[in-house]
Amino acid sequence: MTYPLPSQFPPPPFPPPQRSGPSASTRTLGLLFLAVLVGGYAAAVFLTRHIWEDREATRMTYSTATSDGAPPSPDDLEDAREVVEKRLHGVRLSGSEVAVDGNTVVVTIPSRNPDAVRDITMPGRLTIRPVIHAMPAKTGSSSPQTPSTPAPRPAKPDQAQRISDEKELRQSVNPSIQILALQYQATRCDDDDAMAGHDDPNLPLVTCSTDGQTVYLLGKSVMTGAEITDADSGYNDDAGQYAIDLALTAAGTKTWADFTSANVGNQTAFTLDSRVVSAPQIREAITGGRVQITGNFTAESARELAGVLGSGSLPFSLSLESTADTMLPATVIAKLARALVIMVGIGVLAITAVGMAYLVRRR
């Protein structure tokens, strides 16, 4: 038996496959993809370059002053720090820092505009008082001599003494002194109130409206801000203006329901830091546990005031001592963004290295 020689086998119908590198079009697409990937990452890094920078900031140092002139206690200082933090969060400056340094409170905000937080240091003491008498203020007139009885002492650097003088005149229970106080206060509604936030809620009060147009004699407080659990602002369609909505505690709800039921038709004043914000007439008993304050508010002022009322009141006064430009470190969100950019960069670098190695090796 004979076998054919190898050369006698018929040739295969197809040539054997040949190993070759990627085509020119494939290499071009690969290079284009890598270029777009690297270029897109570079553009993303450029657009997020601010996350690598510290924030421009302003450091403000506030001195503290209690109504009796005594240094504040450590507990009061801590309470003040928490209140200021809440107010900064309410005005959307949650990246700020608040610290206690001795008897001062140091606030650092991510802004070079200290006016952005002008309301965070107001005492924020709210009282609701019945209106006994109201009269127009004598705006624009020169201040007359102080009434002869009682005569407040000349203004002194001692804040506690100034507050005491104001209380002696404007919180008297003597009707004759109240009349003199009304006439005197009507001439200085445009002035700063030395007693702001330091009035005694258990005594009557002579004070002005926040717009300086009206002077009031008010009865002792029926409620204070201690009965507030929450505060929010919004536009009141019925009143056609912005308003502040307050939610009350259970005790506050009962007190307010009893008071409004007994005083339908009477005028009631909402005072903030010893000035009348609003003085509406009670039209019906309010039993739902909510109170609404209306006034000449803008959307921003209503939001800021709601933030002040919702954060509670300061236990003492804060007076600005100094301001200085400084820098704040990046926020937690910025640090997370940095980590994400770095991780994506590592991934882009790895993909680019592998892709280039493949194209070079298979060329």
Secondary structure in CASP SS format (residue, H / E / C, confidence):
PFRMAT SS
TARGET T0000
AUTHOR 0000-0000-0000
METHOD secondary structure of the structure
MODEL  1
M C 1.00
T C 1.00
Y C 1.00
P C 1.00
L C 1.00
P H 1.00
S H 1.00
Q H 1.00
F C 1.00
P C 1.00
P C 1.00
P C 1.00
P C 1.00
F C 1.00
P C 1.00
P C 1.00
P C 1.00
Q C 1.00
R C 1.00
S C 1.00
G C 1.00
P C 1.00
S C 1.00
A H 1.00
S H 1.00
T H 1.00
R H 1.00
T H 1.00
L H 1.00
G H 1.00
L H 1.00
L H 1.00
F H 1.00
L H 1.00
A H 1.00
V H 1.00
L H 1.00
V H 1.00
G H 1.00
G H 1.00
Y H 1.00
A H 1.00
A H 1.00
A H 1.00
V H 1.00
F H 1.00
L H 1.00
T C 1.00
R H 1.00
H H 1.00
I H 1.00
W H 1.00
E C 1.00
D C 1.00
R E 1.00
E E 1.00
A E 1.00
T E 1.00
R E 1.00
M E 1.00
T E 1.00
Y E 1.00
S E 1.00
T E 1.00
A E 1.00
T C 1.00
S C 1.00
D C 1.00
G C 1.00
A C 1.00
P C 1.00
P C 1.00
S C 1.00
P H 1.00
D H 1.00
D H 1.00
L H 1.00
E H 1.00
D H 1.00
A H 1.00
R H 1.00
E H 1.00
V H 1.00
V H 1.00
E H 1.00
K H 1.00
R H 1.00
L H 1.00
H H 1.00
G H 1.00
V C 1.00
R C 1.00
L C 1.00
S C 1.00
G C 1.00
S C 1.00
E E 1.00
V E 1.00
A E 1.00
V E 1.00
D E 1.00
G C 1.00
N C 1.00
T E 1.00
V E 1.00
V E 1.00
V E 1.00
T E 1.00
I E 1.00
P C 1.00
S C 1.00
R C 1.00
N C 1.00
P H 1.00
D H 1.00
A H 1.00
V H 1.00
R C 1.00
D C 1.00
I C 1.00
T C 1.00
M C 1.00
P C 1.00
G C 1.00
R C 1.00
L E 1.00
T E 1.00
I E 1.00
R E 1.00
P E 1.00
V E 1.00
I E 1.00
H E 1.00
A E 1.00
M E 1.00
P E 1.00
A C 1.00
K C 1.00
T C 1.00
G C 1.00
S C 1.00
S C 1.00
S C 1.00
P C 1.00
Q C 1.00
T C 1.00
P C 1.00
S C 1.00
T C 1.00
P C 1.00
A C 1.00
P C 1.00
R C 1.00
P C 1.00
A C 1.00
K C 1.00
P C 1.00
D C 1.00
Q H 1.00
A H 1.00
Q H 1.00
R H 1.00
I H 1.00
S H 1.00
D H 1.00
E H 1.00
K H 1.00
E H 1.00
L H 1.00
R H 1.00
Q C 1.00
S C 1.00
V C 1.00
N C 1.00
P H 1.00
S H 1.00
I H 1.00
Q H 1.00
I H 1.00
L H 1.00
A H 1.00
L H 1.00
Q H 1.00
Y H 1.00
Q H 1.00
A C 1.00
T C 1.00
R C 1.00
C C 1.00
D C 1.00
D C 1.00
D C 1.00
D C 1.00
A C 1.00
M C 1.00
A C 1.00
G C 1.00
H C 1.00
D C 1.00
D C 1.00
P C 1.00
N C 1.00
L C 1.00
P C 1.00
L E 1.00
V E 1.00
T E 1.00
C E 1.00
S E 1.00
T C 1.00
D C 1.00
G C 1.00
Q C 1.00
T E 1.00
V E 1.00
Y E 1.00
L E 1.00
L E 1.00
G C 1.00
K C 1.00
S C 1.00
V C 1.00
M E 1.00
T E 1.00
G H 1.00
A H 1.00
E H 1.00
I E 1.00
T E 1.00
D E 1.00
A E 1.00
D E 1.00
S E 1.00
G E 1.00
Y E 1.00
N E 1.00
D C 1.00
D C 1.00
A C 1.00
G C 1.00
Q E 1.00
Y E 1.00
A E 1.00
I E 1.00
D E 1.00
L E 1.00
A E 1.00
L E 1.00
T C 1.00
A H 1.00
A H 1.00
G H 1.00
T H 1.00
K H 1.00
T H 1.00
W H 1.00
A H 1.00
D H 1.00
F H 1.00
T H 1.00
S H 1.00
A H 1.00
N C 1.00
V C 1.00
G C 1.00
N C 1.00
Q E 1.00
T E 1.00
A E 1.00
F E 1.00
T E 1.00
L E 1.00
D C 1.00
S C 1.00
R E 1.00
V E 1.00
V E 1.00
S E 1.00
A C 1.00
P C 1.00
Q E 1.00
I C 1.00
R C 1.00
E C 1.00
A C 1.00
I C 1.00
T C 1.00
G C 1.00
G C 1.00
R E 1.00
V E 1.00
Q E 1.00
I E 1.00
T E 1.00
G C 1.00
N C 1.00
F C 1.00
T C 1.00
A H 1.00
E H 1.00
S H 1.00
A H 1.00
R H 1.00
E H 1.00
L H 1.00
A H 1.00
G H 1.00
V H 1.00
L H 1.00
G H 1.00
S H 1.00
G C 1.00
S C 1.00
L C 1.00
P C 1.00
F C 1.00
S E 1.00
L E 1.00
S E 1.00
L E 1.00
E E 1.00
S E 1.00
T E 1.00
A E 1.00
D E 1.00
T E 1.00
M E 1.00
L E 1.00
P C 1.00
A C 1.00
T C 1.00
V H 1.00
I H 1.00
A H 1.00
K H 1.00
L H 1.00
A H 1.00
R H 1.00
A H 1.00
L H 1.00
V H 1.00
I H 1.00
M H 1.00
V H 1.00
G H 1.00
I H 1.00
G H 1.00
V H 1.00
L H 1.00
A H 1.00
I H 1.00
T H 1.00
A H 1.00
V H 1.00
G H 1.00
M H 1.00
A H 1.00
Y H 1.00
L H 1.00
V H 1.00
R H 1.00
R C 1.00
R C 1.00
END
